[in-house]
Amino acid sequence: MMDKNRDRGIIKWTAMMLPEHIQMLRALQEENEYIERPKLTEWELQDLQEELERAYKMETDSNITVWSSGRTDTYIGKIVALDPIRGLISVEGPYGKDNIPVSDIIKVHSM
């Protein structure tokens, strides 16, 4: 008797939703996941600079947290180049080399 009463779960709900509903739900989810840019004090900026220089000179792996467009990303790897003219650092990690703007960095942790 229970075999006749099968619930298709999410399939039946997505079939009933209009594209406008889906678009509004995605916009709401993006709004809920938005993270404000942290306000760093002069002391915290000084600590970031010192930690970046230390990680570069000691050639250790580092966790670098970057804020961009309302979300944070973490890069893991060695800092292979500091470019003060362009305001970039180059991080070589397991997935290749990334250039990161120094102005977007909010946290650095050497391993």
ChimeraX attribute file (.defattr): number of C-alpha atoms within 10 A of each C-alpha:
attribute: neighborCount
match mode: 1-to-1
recipient: residues
	/A:1	4
	/A:2	5
	/A:3	6
	/A:4	6
	/A:5	7
	/A:6	7
	/A:7	9
	/A:8	8
	/A:9	8
	/A:10	8
	/A:11	9
	/A:12	10
	/A:13	9
	/A:14	12
	/A:15	8
	/A:16	9
	/A:17	10
	/A:18	9
	/A:19	10
	/A:20	9
	/A:21	12
	/A:22	12
	/A:23	11
	/A:24	11
	/A:25	12
	/A:26	12
	/A:27	12
	/A:28	11
	/A:29	11
	/A:30	13
	/A:31	11
	/A:32	9
	/A:33	11
	/A:34	12
	/A:35	14
	/A:36	12
	/A:37	15
	/A:38	8
	/A:39	9
	/A:40	12
	/A:41	9
	/A:42	9
	/A:43	9
	/A:44	13
	/A:45	15
	/A:46	12
	/A:47	14
	/A:48	20
	/A:49	14
	/A:50	13
	/A:51	17
	/A:52	21
	/A:53	14
	/A:54	14
	/A:55	21
	/A:56	21
	/A:57	11
	/A:58	11
	/A:59	14
	/A:60	14
	/A:61	18
	/A:62	22
	/A:63	16
	/A:64	22
	/A:65	17
	/A:66	20
	/A:67	18
	/A:68	13
	/A:69	10
	/A:70	12
	/A:71	13
	/A:72	16
	/A:73	10
	/A:74	13
	/A:75	18
	/A:76	19
	/A:77	22
	/A:78	22
	/A:79	26
	/A:80	16
	/A:81	13
	/A:82	18
	/A:83	12
	/A:84	9
	/A:85	6
	/A:86	9
	/A:87	12
	/A:88	17
	/A:89	19
	/A:90	19
	/A:91	23
	/A:92	18
	/A:93	16
	/A:94	10
	/A:95	9
	/A:96	8
	/A:97	14
	/A:98	15
	/A:99	15
	/A:100	17
	/A:101	14
	/A:102	19
	/A:103	10
	/A:104	15
	/A:105	18
	/A:106	18
	/A:107	18
	/A:108	21
	/A:109	14
	/A:110	18
	/A:111	10
